[in-house]
Amino acid sequence: MKKVEILGVTINSITSDHLQAAIEKFLDSKGPNLICTPNTEFIVTAQEDADFKEILNNTSKLNLPDGFGLLWAAKFNTLPVPNVKVIREIVIFFEWIFSLIIIPITPNFFKNPIRDRITGADFTKDIARIAAEKNSRIFLLGGAPTVAERTALQLQTEIPNLKIGGVNSGKKEMVSEIIGAINKSRSEILLVAFGSPKQEKWLAENLLKTKCKIGVGVGGSFDFIAGIKKRAPKWVQKSGLEWLFRLIQEPGRIKRQMALPKFMWLVLENRLRNIKTPS
């Protein structure tokens, strides 16, 4: 399994077949196995939150790239630079500009070294399908009131034989009540929608107590699966412009979306600091 480092955070590049094999292996293990789905916000937050970065790099067993920005950064960091020191920084800057411009034009160019993005909503359905095949129970935690219930209903509608061990929209502070409900349900997979980095920190501290074999922070995935929020069309997702679709749909996300230009600038700064000439 290939690993790529972006601003000090390790990201896994993995095929769908290898991902399924990894999930099945986790379900056959004693656990716990934390899975994270980093996007550009994760990476920016991790620059200032050492505990969060520690979880991503040393506690998480898999970091799945949920965001086209990670594919762009990984590719940009591999672009060749000239041996002539005087013009090296100029070339890197123009590569940075050009690579950003061509994202919606040639998105497939960026599928190396990270193969593709794995969104939280898609992965939630994928892991639910594997759970149904393995006869494992899933517990849904978090989201606004009734959202977890609606998500569970939709998943069971789409995936035959899926067993939902339980749902709980309780706040992350209700630790003992939540853990008691999860353990009573005999669930093996725990999906947590508290938002990042709250959900990852909660799982890092409490996953072992739940006796679940797999814990995943899924962010706003419940909202998409339950139909509360509309996902971008497939062609928009593939073009790397899903962030724009969501911003138009939810203008209030503008503050969160500022993490994207900050991420891009940090990637450029980091590349300029760590220039490597081609061999």
N, C-alpha and C positions, 0 to 999 in steps of 0.2 A: 504494500500500500504506500503510494507516494505521499510525502509530506512536503508542504511548502510553508515557509515562514514569511509572514507579512507583518511588518512593524512589531516584531518580537512575539507574534502569536502564531502558533502552529496550526495549519489547516490541512485536512486530509483531502486528497484527490482520489476519488473512489468510483468505480463503476456500480451500476445498479445490482449486478450479480454479486459482486464482492460485498456490497452493503447488505444484501439479504443474508449472505453467508455469515457476516459479522453479527447481525441481529440474532440469527439462529444459534450461533455460538454463545452469545451472551445469555440467551434463554436457557441454554444447557448448562451454564455455569452457576456458581453459588451467588454471584453478584457481590456488591452492587456495581453497575456499569452506567456511568453518567455519559450522556450524549448531548453535545451542544450544537447549536446551529448559528454560528457567527455570521454577522453581516458587517457593513461598514460602521454602524453605530457601536457594535461590540468592540471593534478594534480601537476606535477613538476612545471609548470609555476605559478600555484596558490600559491606555497610555497614562492615565491618571489614577487608576484604581489597581493597586498592586495585588490586592486579594483576588480581584476578579481575574486578572491576568494569570495568577497562580492556579486558579481553578481551571481555566481554559487550557493551560499548558501541562499541568501535572495531575489534575483530578479527572478531567474529562478523558474518556477512552476514545471518543471520536468527535472531531470538530468538522461538521458538514458545512460547506460554503453556501450560505443562504444570502445571496446578493451578488449581482453581476460585478459590482465594484471590486470584489475579491478576485474575480477572474481577470479583470483589467489590471489590477495591481501586480498580480503574479506574472502576467505576460510582460508588462512594462519593465519589471525588474530583470527580465531576461534579454531585453533588446540590446543589440551590440553597441559598443561605444568605440570610438577611434583610439588609437594609441597615442596620438598627439595630445599632450596634456593641455595645451593652450585652448583647444577647441572642444575638449571633452564635455565641459559643463554646458556649452552652447548647444551641442548635439543632444544632450540629455533633455534640456529644456524643450527643444523643438520636437523631440520624440514624445515627450509628455503631452504637449499641445495636440500633436497629430493623432496620437493614440486615443485621446478623448474624443476627438472629432469623428473618428471612423467607427466608434462603437456601434451606433445604430445601422451603419452601412455594411460592415463586415463582422458581425458578432462572432462568427465561427473562428475568426482569427485568434480570438482570446481563449479558446478552449484548450490551451496548453500553457503552462504545466498543470493547471487545474482543469479537469475534464469538463465539468459543467456545474451549474448551481443546483442545489437541492433545497427547495423551499420548505419552510416549516409545514405549510398546509399539505403539500405533496407527501412529505415524509410522514406526517401523521397518518395519512391514509395508507401509505406503504407499510408502516409498522403495524397498523390495524389488520391489514390483510395477512401479514406474517403471523400475527397473534391468532387469527382465526384458523390458519393452517396448523398451527402448533397447539391449538386448544388452550391458549393462554388468556387470562383475564386482563382487561385494561381498566385503569382508574383515571378519570378525568378530574383535574383539580384546577380551580381558578376561573377567571372570566367573570363577566357581569352576571347578576342573578338570572337564572334559567338558561344561560348560554351553554354551559356544560351539558345540561340535559338535552338541549336541542342538538348539540353536536353529537352526543351519544346516539340519539335517535337517527340522525342522518347517516352516521357511520354504519349503524346496524341495518339501515335500509339499503345501503350500497354494498355492504359486505356480508354475505350469508354466513351464518354460524358464529359471528363475532360475539364474544361474551364481554359485556361491560360489567366489571365488578362493582362499580359505584361511581358516583359523581359528587363533587363538593365544590361549592362556590365560595367557601369560607376564606377569610383573610389569612395571609401568610403567618400572622401572629398567633393564630389558633392552632399551635403546633400539636399539642397533646390530643385535641379532638380530631384533628385531621389524620394523624398517625393511627389513632385508634380505629377510625373508619376504614382506612386503607388496609390495615392488617386484618380487620374483620372480614373484608371483602375477598381476601386471599388472592389479590391481584399480583401479577408478576411484572406488569408494565405500568409506569406512572407518567402521565403527561401533565405538565404543569404550565399554566398560563398566567403567571404573575407579572410578566414583562421582565425585560432584562435590565440590570443584572440581578434583580431580586430573585427570579426563579432559579437561576444557576446557584446563587448563594444558598438559597433554601434547600435545594437538592444536595449540594455539597455537605451541608450540615445534617440533613435529616434522611437522606435516601437509605442509608444503612439501617436506620430505625424502622423503616417501613417494611423491610424484608422483601421489597420488590427487587427484581434482578436488573431492571432497566429503568432509568429515569431520564426524561427528556424535557427540556424547556422549550415550549412551542410558541411563546409570544402571543401574537394575535391570530393564530391559526384557527382557533375555535370560531372566531367571528366569520371567517371565510367559509368554513365548512358548514356552519349553521345558516349561512346565507344572510347574515346581518350586514356584512360588507361584501362588495362585488370585487372579484379579482379581475385584473387586467386581461384582455384577450391574449391568446397564446402568442400571437405575433409580436405583441408589445412586450410580453415577458421575455421572449427570445431576443428582442432587439436591445435589451438592457435599459429600457425606458420605463420600467414598471414604477420606479420611484416617482416619475412625472405623473403617471396615471393616478397614483394614490394621492399625490399632492393636489391635483385638480379635484379629485373626489372628496378629499378632506383637507381644505386649506389650513385648518388648525394644526396640521402636521409640520408647518413651515419651520418651527423652532427645532423639531427633531431632525428635519431634513438638512439643517445646517451642518450636521455631522458629515454629510457627503462631500461638500467642497473642502471641509477641514481635513477629511481623510485623504482626499486627492493631493492636497498641499503637503501633508505629512509624508506621503509616499514619495513625492518629488524631493523633499528635503532629505529624507533618508537615503534616497538613491545618490544624491549629490555628495552626501557624507561618506558613502561607502562605494565609491566608484571602483568597478573592477574592469580592467581591460580584457578583451577576448584573448584566449590562448592561441 
